[in-house]
Amino acid sequence: CLVKIAGEMVLSFPAGITRHFSSHPSPPVLTFTISQYSRLEQVLPNPQLL
């Protein structure tokens, strides 16, 4: 059985994080992880968003 799911992943952050990034001239890089990534066969990032 092959299942194809196409869509978007949206990340939410607390409202206070925008104040933190706007108050620092060199904001830190945001990183995140995907749990159970090995179960995914293909992940294609949207280059317009990166």
PDB file of N, CA, C and O in Angstrom:
ATOM      1  N   CYS A   1       0.846  -1.176   0.000  1.00  0.00           N
ATOM      2  CA  CYS A   1       0.000   0.000   0.000  1.00  0.00           C
ATOM      3  C   CYS A   1       0.892   1.240   0.000  1.00  0.00           C
ATOM      4  O   CYS A   1       1.801   1.350   0.822  1.00  0.00           O
ATOM      5  N   LEU A   2       0.640   2.158  -0.902  1.00  0.00           N
ATOM      6  CA  LEU A   2       1.407   3.391  -0.999  1.00  0.00           C
ATOM      7  C   LEU A   2       0.489   4.558  -0.691  1.00  0.00           C
ATOM      8  O   LEU A   2      -0.581   4.695  -1.284  1.00  0.00           O
ATOM      9  N   VAL A   3       0.908   5.385   0.226  1.00  0.00           N
ATOM     10  CA  VAL A   3       0.132   6.569   0.599  1.00  0.00           C
ATOM     11  C   VAL A   3       0.991   7.791   0.336  1.00  0.00           C
ATOM     12  O   VAL A   3       2.141   7.858   0.772  1.00  0.00           O
ATOM     13  N   LYS A   4       0.433   8.753  -0.376  1.00  0.00           N
ATOM     14  CA  LYS A   4       1.154   9.993  -0.651  1.00  0.00           C
ATOM     15  C   LYS A   4       0.405  11.137   0.019  1.00  0.00           C
ATOM     16  O   LYS A   4      -0.780  11.359  -0.228  1.00  0.00           O
ATOM     17  N   ILE A   5       1.112  11.841   0.853  1.00  0.00           N
ATOM     18  CA  ILE A   5       0.519  12.997   1.525  1.00  0.00           C
ATOM     19  C   ILE A   5       1.296  14.224   1.075  1.00  0.00           C
ATOM     20  O   ILE A   5       2.510  14.300   1.265  1.00  0.00           O
ATOM     21  N   ALA A   6       0.611  15.166   0.491  1.00  0.00           N
ATOM     22  CA  ALA A   6       1.239  16.417   0.071  1.00  0.00           C
ATOM     23  C   ALA A   6       0.578  17.543   0.839  1.00  0.00           C
ATOM     24  O   ALA A   6      -0.643  17.575   0.993  1.00  0.00           O
ATOM     25  N   GLY A   7       1.377  18.446   1.308  1.00  0.00           N
ATOM     26  CA  GLY A   7       0.793  19.552   2.062  1.00  0.00           C
ATOM     27  C   GLY A   7       1.869  20.448   2.629  1.00  0.00           C
ATOM     28  O   GLY A   7       3.008  20.457   2.161  1.00  0.00           O
ATOM     29  N   GLU A   8       1.497  21.189   3.626  1.00  0.00           N
ATOM     30  CA  GLU A   8       2.391  22.147   4.250  1.00  0.00           C
ATOM     31  C   GLU A   8       2.550  21.825   5.725  1.00  0.00           C
ATOM     32  O   GLU A   8       1.670  21.237   6.354  1.00  0.00           O
ATOM     33  N   MET A   9       3.678  22.221   6.251  1.00  0.00           N
ATOM     34  CA  MET A   9       3.897  22.108   7.677  1.00  0.00           C
ATOM     35  C   MET A   9       4.025  23.530   8.214  1.00  0.00           C
ATOM     36  O   MET A   9       4.841  24.312   7.727  1.00  0.00           O
ATOM     37  N   VAL A  10       3.237  23.852   9.195  1.00  0.00           N
ATOM     38  CA  VAL A  10       3.248  25.183   9.780  1.00  0.00           C
ATOM     39  C   VAL A  10       3.834  25.088  11.177  1.00  0.00           C
ATOM     40  O   VAL A  10       3.448  24.228  11.968  1.00  0.00           O
ATOM     41  N   LEU A  11       4.774  25.984  11.474  1.00  0.00           N
ATOM     42  CA  LEU A  11       5.371  26.041  12.799  1.00  0.00           C
ATOM     43  C   LEU A  11       4.826  27.257  13.524  1.00  0.00           C
ATOM     44  O   LEU A  11       4.744  28.343  12.950  1.00  0.00           O
ATOM     45  N   SER A  12       4.459  27.083  14.766  1.00  0.00           N
ATOM     46  CA  SER A  12       3.943  28.188  15.571  1.00  0.00           C
ATOM     47  C   SER A  12       4.936  28.511  16.679  1.00  0.00           C
ATOM     48  O   SER A  12       5.556  27.618  17.256  1.00  0.00           O
ATOM     49  N   PHE A  13       5.073  29.788  16.964  1.00  0.00           N
ATOM     50  CA  PHE A  13       5.959  30.253  18.017  1.00  0.00           C
ATOM     51  C   PHE A  13       5.185  31.194  18.930  1.00  0.00           C
ATOM     52  O   PHE A  13       4.219  31.818  18.490  1.00  0.00           O
ATOM     53  N   PRO A  14       5.592  31.310  20.197  1.00  0.00           N
ATOM     54  CA  PRO A  14       4.947  32.270  21.091  1.00  0.00           C
ATOM     55  C   PRO A  14       5.134  33.695  20.565  1.00  0.00           C
ATOM     56  O   PRO A  14       6.127  33.990  19.899  1.00  0.00           O
ATOM     57  N   ALA A  15       4.195  34.559  20.860  1.00  0.00           N
ATOM     58  CA  ALA A  15       4.246  35.938  20.364  1.00  0.00           C
ATOM     59  C   ALA A  15       5.497  36.667  20.843  1.00  0.00           C
ATOM     60  O   ALA A  15       6.006  37.537  20.137  1.00  0.00           O
ATOM     61  N   GLY A  16       5.994  36.333  22.012  1.00  0.00           N
ATOM     62  CA  GLY A  16       7.173  37.007  22.553  1.00  0.00           C
ATOM     63  C   GLY A  16       8.429  36.790  21.732  1.00  0.00           C
ATOM     64  O   GLY A  16       9.373  37.573  21.838  1.00  0.00           O
ATOM     65  N   ILE A  17       8.464  35.760  20.926  1.00  0.00           N
ATOM     66  CA  ILE A  17       9.669  35.490  20.135  1.00  0.00           C
ATOM     67  C   ILE A  17       9.885  36.567  19.079  1.00  0.00           C
ATOM     68  O   ILE A  17      11.027  36.848  18.715  1.00  0.00           O
ATOM     69  N   THR A  18       8.822  37.169  18.584  1.00  0.00           N
ATOM     70  CA  THR A  18       8.997  38.231  17.581  1.00  0.00           C
ATOM     71  C   THR A  18       9.673  39.444  18.204  1.00  0.00           C
ATOM     72  O   THR A  18      10.490  40.097  17.556  1.00  0.00           O
ATOM     73  N   ARG A  19       9.341  39.751  19.455  1.00  0.00           N
ATOM     74  CA  ARG A  19      10.023  40.856  20.146  1.00  0.00           C
ATOM     75  C   ARG A  19      11.502  40.532  20.330  1.00  0.00           C
ATOM     76  O   ARG A  19      12.358  41.404  20.181  1.00  0.00           O
ATOM     77  N   HIS A  20      11.795  39.286  20.653  1.00  0.00           N
ATOM     78  CA  HIS A  20      13.187  38.874  20.850  1.00  0.00           C
ATOM     79  C   HIS A  20      13.984  39.041  19.559  1.00  0.00           C
ATOM     80  O   HIS A  20      15.091  39.578  19.586  1.00  0.00           O
ATOM     81  N   PHE A  21      13.445  38.596  18.442  1.00  0.00           N
ATOM     82  CA  PHE A  21      14.171  38.697  17.179  1.00  0.00           C
ATOM     83  C   PHE A  21      14.273  40.137  16.693  1.00  0.00           C
ATOM     84  O   PHE A  21      15.283  40.517  16.100  1.00  0.00           O
ATOM     85  N   SER A  22      13.255  40.935  16.931  1.00  0.00           N
ATOM     86  CA  SER A  22      13.315  42.318  16.458  1.00  0.00           C
ATOM     87  C   SER A  22      14.230  43.177  17.320  1.00  0.00           C
ATOM     88  O   SER A  22      14.690  44.223  16.863  1.00  0.00           O
ATOM     89  N   SER A  23      14.505  42.765  18.554  1.00  0.00           N
ATOM     90  CA  SER A  23      15.360  43.563  19.433  1.00  0.00           C
ATOM     91  C   SER A  23      16.837  43.189  19.327  1.00  0.00           C
ATOM     92  O   SER A  23      17.676  43.858  19.931  1.00  0.00           O
ATOM     93  N   HIS A  24      17.175  42.155  18.586  1.00  0.00           N
ATOM     94  CA  HIS A  24      18.566  41.734  18.421  1.00  0.00           C
ATOM     95  C   HIS A  24      19.008  41.970  16.978  1.00  0.00           C
ATOM     96  O   HIS A  24      18.351  41.514  16.043  1.00  0.00           O
ATOM     97  N   PRO A  25      20.126  42.685  16.796  1.00  0.00           N
ATOM     98  CA  PRO A  25      20.586  42.937  15.423  1.00  0.00           C
ATOM     99  C   PRO A  25      21.023  41.662  14.695  1.00  0.00           C
ATOM    100  O   PRO A  25      20.904  41.577  13.473  1.00  0.00           O
ATOM    101  N   SER A  26      21.525  40.675  15.435  1.00  0.00           N
ATOM    102  CA  SER A  26      21.925  39.392  14.849  1.00  0.00           C
ATOM    103  C   SER A  26      21.147  38.286  15.535  1.00  0.00           C
ATOM    104  O   SER A  26      21.659  37.649  16.456  1.00  0.00           O
ATOM    105  N   PRO A  27      19.917  38.047  15.101  1.00  0.00           N
ATOM    106  CA  PRO A  27      19.112  37.020  15.777  1.00  0.00           C
ATOM    107  C   PRO A  27      19.711  35.631  15.585  1.00  0.00           C
ATOM    108  O   PRO A  27      20.326  35.356  14.555  1.00  0.00           O
ATOM    109  N   PRO A  28      19.536  34.759  16.569  1.00  0.00           N
ATOM    110  CA  PRO A  28      20.044  33.395  16.427  1.00  0.00           C
ATOM    111  C   PRO A  28      19.268  32.623  15.357  1.00  0.00           C
ATOM    112  O   PRO A  28      18.141  32.976  15.009  1.00  0.00           O
ATOM    113  N   VAL A  29      19.886  31.580  14.855  1.00  0.00           N
ATOM    114  CA  VAL A  29      19.259  30.735  13.835  1.00  0.00           C
ATOM    115  C   VAL A  29      18.254  29.809  14.509  1.00  0.00           C
ATOM    116  O   VAL A  29      18.560  29.186  15.526  1.00  0.00           O
ATOM    117  N   LEU A  30      17.067  29.724  13.946  1.00  0.00           N
ATOM    118  CA  LEU A  30      16.061  28.795  14.461  1.00  0.00           C
ATOM    119  C   LEU A  30      16.328  27.405  13.903  1.00  0.00           C
ATOM    120  O   LEU A  30      16.633  27.250  12.721  1.00  0.00           O
ATOM    121  N   THR A  31      16.215  26.411  14.747  1.00  0.00           N
ATOM    122  CA  THR A  31      16.345  25.028  14.306  1.00  0.00           C
ATOM    123  C   THR A  31      15.186  24.219  14.870  1.00  0.00           C
ATOM    124  O   THR A  31      14.624  24.569  15.908  1.00  0.00           O
ATOM    125  N   PHE A  32      14.836  23.154  14.196  1.00  0.00           N
ATOM    126  CA  PHE A  32      13.804  22.259  14.696  1.00  0.00           C
ATOM    127  C   PHE A  32      14.108  20.860  14.195  1.00  0.00           C
ATOM    128  O   PHE A  32      14.898  20.677  13.269  1.00  0.00           O
ATOM    129  N   THR A  33      13.478  19.883  14.810  1.00  0.00           N
ATOM    130  CA  THR A  33      13.671  18.496  14.403  1.00  0.00           C
ATOM    131  C   THR A  33      12.317  17.857  14.120  1.00  0.00           C
ATOM    132  O   THR A  33      11.286  18.290  14.635  1.00  0.00           O
ATOM    133  N   ILE A  34      12.343  16.837  13.308  1.00  0.00           N
ATOM    134  CA  ILE A  34      11.146  16.050  13.010  1.00  0.00           C
ATOM    135  C   ILE A  34      11.351  14.681  13.630  1.00  0.00           C
ATOM    136  O   ILE A  34      12.296  13.975  13.279  1.00  0.00           O
ATOM    137  N   SER A  35      10.476  14.300  14.544  1.00  0.00           N
ATOM    138  CA  SER A  35      10.605  12.981  15.162  1.00  0.00           C
ATOM    139  C   SER A  35      10.116  11.909  14.194  1.00  0.00           C
ATOM    140  O   SER A  35       9.218  12.153  13.388  1.00  0.00           O
ATOM    141  N   GLN A  36      10.694  10.754  14.275  1.00  0.00           N
ATOM    142  CA  GLN A  36      10.385   9.608  13.415  1.00  0.00           C
ATOM    143  C   GLN A  36      10.571   9.949  11.933  1.00  0.00           C
ATOM    144  O   GLN A  36       9.801   9.520  11.073  1.00  0.00           O
ATOM    145  N   TYR A  37      11.615  10.730  11.666  1.00  0.00           N
ATOM    146  CA  TYR A  37      11.919  11.141  10.294  1.00  0.00           C
ATOM    147  C   TYR A  37      12.188   9.937   9.392  1.00  0.00           C
ATOM    148  O   TYR A  37      11.928   9.998   8.190  1.00  0.00           O
ATOM    149  N   SER A  38      12.701   8.855   9.952  1.00  0.00           N
ATOM    150  CA  SER A  38      13.027   7.676   9.142  1.00  0.00           C
ATOM    151  C   SER A  38      11.792   7.070   8.483  1.00  0.00           C
ATOM    152  O   SER A  38      11.918   6.326   7.510  1.00  0.00           O
ATOM    153  N   ARG A  39      10.613   7.372   8.992  1.00  0.00           N
ATOM    154  CA  ARG A  39       9.384   6.842   8.400  1.00  0.00           C
ATOM    155  C   ARG A  39       8.964   7.621   7.155  1.00  0.00           C
ATOM    156  O   ARG A  39       8.093   7.173   6.409  1.00  0.00           O
ATOM    157  N   LEU A  40       9.574   8.780   6.929  1.00  0.00           N
ATOM    158  CA  LEU A  40       9.265   9.583   5.744  1.00  0.00           C
ATOM    159  C   LEU A  40      10.171   9.153   4.599  1.00  0.00           C
ATOM    160  O   LEU A  40      11.367   8.944   4.801  1.00  0.00           O
ATOM    161  N   GLU A  41       9.623   9.021   3.419  1.00  0.00           N
ATOM    162  CA  GLU A  41      10.416   8.620   2.263  1.00  0.00           C
ATOM    163  C   GLU A  41      10.978   9.818   1.516  1.00  0.00           C
ATOM    164  O   GLU A  41      12.070   9.737   0.955  1.00  0.00           O
ATOM    165  N   GLN A  42      10.258  10.917   1.500  1.00  0.00           N
ATOM    166  CA  GLN A  42      10.705  12.063   0.721  1.00  0.00           C
ATOM    167  C   GLN A  42      10.193  13.340   1.368  1.00  0.00           C
ATOM    168  O   GLN A  42       9.010  13.460   1.689  1.00  0.00           O
ATOM    169  N   VAL A  43      11.100  14.292   1.554  1.00  0.00           N
ATOM    170  CA  VAL A  43      10.735  15.602   2.091  1.00  0.00           C
ATOM    171  C   VAL A  43      11.287  16.639   1.125  1.00  0.00           C
ATOM    172  O   VAL A  43      12.488  16.672   0.859  1.00  0.00           O
ATOM    173  N   LEU A  44      10.411  17.483   0.605  1.00  0.00           N
ATOM    174  CA  LEU A  44      10.821  18.511  -0.345  1.00  0.00           C
ATOM    175  C   LEU A  44      10.518  19.887   0.239  1.00  0.00           C
ATOM    176  O   LEU A  44       9.351  20.266   0.332  1.00  0.00           O
ATOM    177  N   PRO A  45      11.545  20.646   0.636  1.00  0.00           N
ATOM    178  CA  PRO A  45      11.292  21.986   1.163  1.00  0.00           C
ATOM    179  C   PRO A  45      10.870  22.941   0.047  1.00  0.00           C
ATOM    180  O   PRO A  45      11.258  22.776  -1.109  1.00  0.00           O
ATOM    181  N   ASN A  46      10.087  23.922   0.408  1.00  0.00           N
ATOM    182  CA  ASN A  46       9.658  24.945  -0.538  1.00  0.00           C
ATOM    183  C   ASN A  46      10.763  25.998  -0.617  1.00  0.00           C
ATOM    184  O   ASN A  46      10.970  26.723   0.357  1.00  0.00           O
ATOM    185  N   PRO A  47      11.479  26.110  -1.735  1.00  0.00           N
ATOM    186  CA  PRO A  47      12.601  27.052  -1.825  1.00  0.00           C
ATOM    187  C   PRO A  47      12.176  28.511  -1.678  1.00  0.00           C
ATOM    188  O   PRO A  47      13.003  29.350  -1.319  1.00  0.00           O
ATOM    189  N   GLN A  48      10.923  28.832  -1.941  1.00  0.00           N
ATOM    190  CA  GLN A  48      10.452  30.203  -1.786  1.00  0.00           C
ATOM    191  C   GLN A  48      10.369  30.598  -0.319  1.00  0.00           C
ATOM    192  O   GLN A  48      10.406  31.784   0.006  1.00  0.00           O
ATOM    193  N   LEU A  49      10.257  29.615   0.567  1.00  0.00           N
ATOM    194  CA  LEU A  49      10.142  29.908   1.991  1.00  0.00           C
ATOM    195  C   LEU A  49      11.476  29.840   2.718  1.00  0.00           C
ATOM    196  O   LEU A  49      11.593  30.324   3.843  1.00  0.00           O
ATOM    197  N   LEU A  50      12.473  29.251   2.093  1.00  0.00           N
ATOM    198  CA  LEU A  50      13.772  29.101   2.766  1.00  0.00           C
ATOM    199  C   LEU A  50      14.656  30.292   2.544  1.00  0.00           C
ATOM    200  O   LEU A  50      15.782  30.327   3.041  1.00  0.00           O
TER     201      LEU A  50
END
